[in-house]
Amino acid sequence: MSLFFSIAPIILLIWMMTKHQGVPAYIALPLTAIVVYALQLLWFNGDLLLLHANVITALVAVFTPITIIAGAILLNKLMQISGAENVVRNWLENISPNPVAQLMIIGWAFAFMIEGASGFGTPAAIAAPILVGLGFNPLRVAILTLVMNSVPVSFGAVGTPTWFGFANLGLSDADLLDIGRQTALIHTVAGLIIPILALRFIVSWRQIRQNLPFILLSALSCTLPYLLLAQVNYEFPALLGGAIGLALSVLLARANIGLTRDRTPSTAQPVPFGQVLKAMAPTLLLIVILIVTRIHQLGLKSLLNSTAPLWQGSLGWFGELSISKALIIELQQVLGTSAQASYKTLYVPALIPFLLVVLLAIPLFRLSGQQVHRIFGDTTRSIGKPFIALLGALIMVNLLMLGGDNAPVMIIGRALADTTGASWLLFSALLGALGSFFSGSNTVSNLTFGGIQHSIAVSSGLNVNLTLALQSVGGAMGNMICLNNIIAVCSILGITQAEGKIIRKTILPMLVYGAFAAGMALILAF
């Protein structure tokens, strides 16, 4: 019965969101959180104080995704109102009027690089509005960017899911490197088909077939450098692979290599380089700031994550509050329990770089006070429902993870392993995907389920590093159905009540990804 009550809320949530005329996320997620709360209290005998403490920590944790969404919407509104979006669109149309080329350059290669630098859902936040500005349907763009943004994720945010996600397992650096190599190889193989499946949501099979050489060349221009770098490093494969792939994809498109010639004359007017540079300045500055604040060798990352205390104080029975010199706000010992949460004010990509870039761009584009007011007003009005949805999601996740080894997520994980037995390698990626669906993060999925995967591999005599590589691959492919990412991209593009429809569309490519992972597991296991 514990398994039934563990999985029942998830089934309820999926049913509510994916049924005909599905329940919107800002209603379905809080309702599911209430159901999980009741089950923890009545069936799992959860500690009342600990339950309430985790609701409070979710209130703190929700500021990470919601401020990123707000920052991305701010930048999107700035690009629209300033006219920069039109300039970028004309420039991209001059590179190639072919929609497949535009989708691969921005939705694949550009997003690949952004994922390598930042993670946190920023690839879709930055790439999706550009594609909508090019005239593509917002809902279809949301689905495409979610599917595309899977291959680089295991090495996103400068490798965080790999080196931090498995940090609690006591692995050697050589083991982490081996896990990274196998992860990259599986992703590279899947990367031959994933862009094609993503493109199909926007263009026809005929267009895909006609432009297949370019699609494969663009895909490989990112994944081959990514695979080669993973042989020696687990931090930079996605960042450098994406940068190389972006440059090569643009060159291929300019030379019309692998693309059909569009018989419809382009209506785009030639854009002077100075105008392009000015219009792209906010995005370029954003990328530069993300890169220099994420590469720990440059020193800024450690400064922005400094835990050196600036102020500490007691909130009495409520908990302990501290602020570090890097303005990390941390709430500990909530309601006298072990529950804690923090917000990295300067490191979360919200104030830096999104808000900072927008403030610098206002004088650059000479925006009026009325235009600035519209940018901030539209953003504020856009984040109300996403805030409620994300808060419901985080409360649900926190409560599902309560109970140690008897937590609902752990019960589900063990049940999957017991059901599959010796064939676990064929299914281990699905556990990683489940973790991303819950938590919205490949890193958190690895932290949560890495221990289970390690234990199953050891007890079953399976290759431990391969099992963990499949966990990481699963966490990345789970980005396609990750609630946080879906809510974020919908909010940024102004799409309402479509979360369930998106999950129904993205589940199939995720399962195809899982099949590729299973096939590679069979090959790599021998």
MITORNU-136753 format. One record per residue (C-alpha): residue in one letter; x, z, y. Coordinates in steps of 0.2 Angstrom, whole numbers, padded with zeros to 4 digits, always signed. Layout:
N
AXZY
...
This chain:
526
M+0000+0000+0000
S+0014+0003+0012
L+0019-0015+0011
F+0001-0020+0015
F+0000-0009+0030
S+0018-0015+0035
I+0013-0033+0035
A-0005-0032+0040
P-0002-0031+0059
I+0009-0046+0058
I-0004-0056+0049
L-0017-0050+0062
L-0006-0056+0076
I-0003-0073+0069
W-0021-0075+0065
M-0027-0070+0083
M-0014-0081+0091
T-0015-0097+0080
K-0034-0098+0076
H-0045-0110+0084
Q-0047-0104+0102
G-0034-0091+0099
V-0032-0075+0108
P-0020-0076+0122
A-0003-0067+0120
Y-0007-0054+0134
I-0022-0048+0124
A-0016-0051+0106
L+0001-0042+0108
P-0006-0026+0116
L-0020-0025+0103
T-0007-0027+0089
A+0003-0014+0096
I-0012-0002+0096
V-0015-0006+0078
V+0004-0003+0073
Y+0003+0014+0083
A-0013+0019+0073
L-0004+0014+0057
Q+0012+0024+0061
L+0001+0039+0065
L-0011+0038+0051
W-0002+0030+0036
F+0017+0032+0039
N+0015+0049+0046
G+0025+0045+0061
D+0031+0059+0073
L+0019+0059+0088
L+0033+0063+0101
L+0044+0049+0094
L+0030+0036+0094
H+0026+0040+0113
A+0045+0040+0117
N+0046+0023+0110
V+0032+0017+0120
I+0041+0023+0135
T+0057+0015+0131
A+0048-0001+0129
L+0042+0001+0147
V+0061+0001+0152
A+0066-0013+0139
V+0053-0025+0146
F+0062-0027+0162
T+0076-0037+0154
P+0065-0051+0149
I+0053-0051+0163
T+0066-0051+0177
I+0075-0065+0168
I+0058-0075+0168
A+0055-0070+0186
G+0073-0076+0191
A+0070-0093+0182
I+0053-0096+0190
L+0061-0092+0207
L+0074-0105+0204
N+0061-0118+0198
K+0050-0115+0213
L+0065-0117+0225
M+0070-0133+0216
Q+0052-0140+0218
I+0049-0134+0236
S+0066-0139+0243
G+0064-0157+0235
A+0080-0155+0225
E+0070-0158+0209
N+0065-0175+0215
V+0084-0179+0218
V+0089-0173+0201
R+0075-0183+0193
N+0081-0199+0202
W+0099-0196+0197
L+0095-0194+0179
E+0084-0209+0179
N+0099-0219+0186
I+0110-0213+0172
S+0097-0219+0160
P+0078-0223+0161
N+0077-0221+0143
P+0066-0205+0139
V+0076-0201+0123
A+0092-0201+0133
Q+0085-0189+0146
L+0078-0178+0133
M+0095-0177+0123
I+0105-0175+0139
I+0095-0160+0146
G+0085-0153+0131
W+0099-0154+0119
A+0117-0155+0126
F+0114-0146+0143
A+0103-0132+0134
F+0117-0131+0121
M+0130-0127+0134
I+0119-0114+0143
E+0115-0105+0127
G+0134-0104+0124
A+0136-0096+0141
S+0121-0084+0142
G+0108-0083+0129
F+0094-0072+0135
G+0082-0087+0134
T+0090-0095+0149
P+0092-0112+0141
A+0074-0116+0140
A+0071-0107+0157
I+0083-0119+0165
A+0081-0135+0155
A+0062-0136+0153
P+0058-0137+0172
I+0071-0151+0174
L+0062-0161+0160
V+0045-0157+0167
G+0051-0164+0184
L+0056-0180+0175
G+0037-0182+0171
F+0036-0175+0153
N+0021-0165+0147
P+0024-0146+0150
L+0017-0141+0134
R+0027-0154+0124
V+0043-0149+0134
A+0040-0131+0129
I+0040-0135+0111
L+0055-0147+0112
T+0066-0134+0121
L+0061-0120+0108
V+0065-0131+0093
M+0081-0139+0101
N+0088-0121+0106
S+0091-0116+0089
V+0108-0124+0083
P+0119-0115+0096
V+0111-0098+0096
S+0122-0089+0083
F+0136-0092+0095
G+0126-0089+0111
A+0131-0078+0125
V+0149-0080+0120
G+0146-0076+0102
T+0136-0060+0104
P+0125-0062+0089
T+0140-0064+0078
W+0153-0052+0084
F+0141-0039+0091
G+0126-0042+0079
F+0136-0037+0064
A+0147-0024+0073
N+0138-0010+0063
L+0144-0016+0046
G+0163-0012+0048
L+0168-0030+0045
S+0186-0036+0048
D+0190-0049+0060
A+0194-0061+0046
D+0177-0058+0039
L+0168-0062+0055
L+0178-0078+0057
D+0173-0083+0039
I+0155-0079+0043
G+0156-0089+0059
R+0164-0104+0050
Q+0150-0104+0037
T+0136-0102+0050
A+0143-0116+0060
L+0144-0128+0045
I+0125-0124+0041
H+0120-0127+0059
T+0130-0143+0060
V+0121-0150+0045
A+0104-0145+0051
G+0109-0152+0068
L+0107-0169+0061
I+0088-0168+0059
I+0083-0154+0072
P+0084-0165+0087
I+0074-0178+0079
L+0060-0166+0074
A+0060-0160+0092
L+0060-0177+0100
R+0045-0181+0089
F+0034-0169+0099
I+0037-0180+0114
V+0041-0198+0109
S+0035-0209+0095
W+0044-0212+0078
R+0047-0230+0084
Q+0057-0224+0099
I+0067-0212+0088
R+0071-0226+0076
Q+0076-0238+0090
N+0087-0225+0098
L+0093-0216+0082
P+0112-0221+0085
F+0112-0212+0102
I+0102-0197+0095
L+0115-0194+0081
L+0130-0197+0093
S+0123-0185+0106
A+0120-0172+0092
L+0137-0174+0084
S+0146-0174+0101
C+0140-0155+0102
T+0141-0150+0084
L+0157-0157+0079
P+0167-0148+0093
Y+0157-0133+0089
L+0161-0134+0070
L+0180-0137+0074
L+0180-0122+0086
A+0172-0110+0074
Q+0186-0112+0062
V+0197-0102+0074
N+0185-0093+0086
Y+0167-0085+0085
E+0165-0083+0104
F+0166-0101+0112
P+0159-0114+0099
A+0142-0116+0108
L+0149-0115+0126
L+0163-0127+0124
G+0154-0138+0111
G+0139-0140+0123
A+0151-0144+0138
I+0160-0157+0128
G+0143-0164+0121
L+0135-0165+0138
A+0149-0175+0145
L+0150-0187+0130
S+0131-0189+0130
V+0130-0193+0149
L+0144-0206+0146
L+0135-0213+0131
A+0119-0215+0141
R+0128-0223+0156
A+0136-0236+0144
N+0119-0238+0135
I+0127-0235+0118
G+0115-0233+0104
L+0100-0235+0116
T+0087-0248+0117
R+0087-0257+0134
D+0071-0252+0143
R+0062-0268+0148
T+0053-0259+0162
P+0063-0260+0178
S+0068-0243+0184
T+0059-0238+0200
A+0073-0225+0204
Q+0082-0227+0220
P+0101-0225+0219
V+0105-0208+0225
P+0121-0204+0235
F+0133-0193+0227
G+0132-0180+0241
Q+0113-0178+0239
V+0115-0176+0220
L+0129-0163+0223
K+0118-0154+0235
A+0103-0154+0224
M+0113-0149+0209
A+0122-0135+0218
P+0110-0121+0213
T+0111-0126+0195
L+0130-0129+0195
L+0133-0112+0204
L+0121-0104+0191
I+0132-0111+0176
V+0148-0106+0184
I+0142-0088+0187
L+0135-0087+0169
I+0152-0093+0162
V+0163-0082+0172
T+0153-0066+0169
R+0151-0069+0150
I+0169-0073+0145
H+0177-0055+0143
Q+0195-0062+0145
L+0191-0065+0164
G+0187-0046+0167
L+0170-0048+0176
K+0160-0045+0160
S+0168-0028+0157
L+0165-0023+0176
L+0147-0028+0175
N+0145-0018+0159
S+0155-0003+0164
T+0147+0014+0158
A+0158+0024+0169
P+0145+0037+0177
L+0140+0036+0195
W+0125+0048+0194
Q+0117+0058+0180
G+0102+0069+0181
S+0089+0078+0171
L+0070+0073+0171
G+0066+0089+0162
W+0055+0087+0146
F+0054+0068+0150
G+0072+0065+0147
E+0090+0062+0154
L+0093+0048+0167
S+0110+0041+0171
I+0116+0027+0182
S+0133+0019+0179
K+0145+0011+0192
A+0139-0006+0186
L+0121+0000+0190
I+0116+0002+0171
I+0101+0012+0172
E+0099+0022+0155
L+0085+0034+0150
Q+0091+0045+0135
Q+0083+0059+0125
V+0066+0053+0130
L+0053+0067+0126
G+0067+0076+0118
T+0069+0063+0104
S+0083+0051+0100
A+0074+0037+0109
Q+0083+0028+0123
A+0083+0012+0133
S+0093+0004+0147
Y+0093-0009+0160
K+0110-0018+0164
T+0105-0022+0182
L+0120-0033+0186
Y+0123-0041+0169
V+0105-0046+0164
P+0104-0064+0171
A+0091-0059+0184
L+0099-0053+0200
I+0115-0061+0195
P+0114-0076+0194
F+0096-0081+0197
L+0091-0071+0213
L+0109-0073+0220
V+0108-0092+0218
V+0091-0093+0226
L+0096-0083+0241
L+0112-0093+0244
A+0102-0109+0242
I+0089-0105+0255
P+0100-0108+0270
L+0108-0123+0260
F+0091-0132+0260
R+0086-0125+0277
L+0070-0118+0270
S+0057-0111+0282
G+0050-0094+0282
Q+0034-0101+0275
Q+0043-0110+0261
V+0053-0094+0256
H+0036-0084+0256
R+0028-0097+0245
I+0043-0097+0233
F+0042-0078+0231
G+0023-0077+0232
D+0021-0090+0218
T+0034-0081+0207
T+0026-0064+0209
R+0009-0071+0204
S+0016-0079+0189
I+0023-0064+0180
G+0008-0052+0178
K+0001-0058+0162
P+0019-0061+0154
F+0023-0043+0159
I+0008-0037+0149
A+0012-0049+0134
L+0030-0044+0133
L+0026-0025+0135
G+0014-0027+0120
A+0027-0036+0110
L+0041-0023+0114
I+0030-0008+0110
M+0025-0017+0093
V+0043-0020+0089
N+0049-0003+0093
L+0035+0005+0082
L+0037-0007+0068
M+0056-0002+0067
L+0052+0017+0067
G+0055+0027+0051
G+0073+0023+0046
D+0073+0016+0028
N+0054+0017+0027
A+0051+0008+0043
P+0038-0006+0041
V+0052-0020+0045
M+0063-0012+0031
I+0049-0012+0019
I+0045-0030+0022
G+0064-0034+0020
R+0066-0025+0004
A+0050-0033-0003
L+0056-0050+0001
A+0073-0046-0008
D+0064-0039-0023
T+0052-0054-0025
T+0066-0067-0024
G+0079-0057-0035
A+0094-0067-0040
S+0088-0082-0029
W+0090-0072-0013
L+0102-0084-0005
L+0088-0097-0004
F+0077-0085+0006
S+0089-0074+0016
A+0088-0085+0031
L+0069-0082+0032
L+0073-0063+0034
G+0084-0067+0049
A+0070-0078+0056
L+0058-0064+0054
G+0069-0053+0064
S+0070-0065+0078
F+0051-0067+0078
F+0049-0048+0079
S+0063-0044+0092
G+0066-0060+0101
S+0084-0060+0098
N+0097-0067+0085
T+0108-0052+0090
V+0094-0039+0086
S+0089-0048+0070
N+0107-0047+0064
L+0108-0028+0069
T+0092-0024+0061
F+0093-0034+0045
G+0112-0036+0043
G+0113-0020+0034
I+0099-0025+0021
Q+0107-0042+0019
H+0124-0034+0015
S+0117-0022+0003
I+0107-0035-0006
A+0123-0046-0008
V+0134-0032-0014
S+0121-0026-0027
S+0117-0043-0033
G+0135-0049-0034
L+0132-0063-0020
N+0145-0069-0008
V+0143-0056+0006
N+0150-0067+0020
L+0138-0082+0015
T+0123-0070+0015
L+0127-0064+0032
A+0130-0082+0038
L+0113-0086+0032
Q+0106-0071+0041
S+0113-0077+0057
V+0107-0095+0054
G+0090-0087+0051
G+0090-0077+0067
A+0094-0093+0076
M+0081-0104+0068
G+0069-0090+0072
N+0071-0094+0090
M+0058-0107+0088
I+0044-0095+0084
C+0051-0080+0094
L+0037-0073+0104
N+0048-0068+0119
N+0055-0085+0121
I+0038-0093+0119
I+0030-0082+0132
A+0045-0085+0144
V+0045-0104+0143
C+0026-0104+0145
S+0027-0093+0160
I+0041-0103+0168
L+0031-0120+0166
G+0014-0112+0171
I+0006-0115+0154
T-0008-0103+0150
Q-0015-0097+0133
A-0005-0109+0122
E+0007-0097+0113
G-0003-0099+0097
K-0003-0117+0098
I+0015-0118+0101
I+0019-0107+0085
R+0008-0118+0075
K+0019-0133+0080
T+0036-0125+0079
I+0034-0116+0062
L+0036-0133+0053
P+0053-0137+0060
M+0058-0119+0057
L+0054-0121+0039
V+0063-0137+0038
Y+0078-0128+0045
G+0076-0115+0032
A+0076-0128+0018
F+0092-0135+0025
A+0099-0118+0025
A+0094-0115+0007
G+0102-0131+0002
M+0118-0127+0010
A+0118-0110+0002
L+0117-0118-0015
I+0132-0129-0011
L+0143-0116-0002
A+0139-0103-0016
F+0149-0114-0029
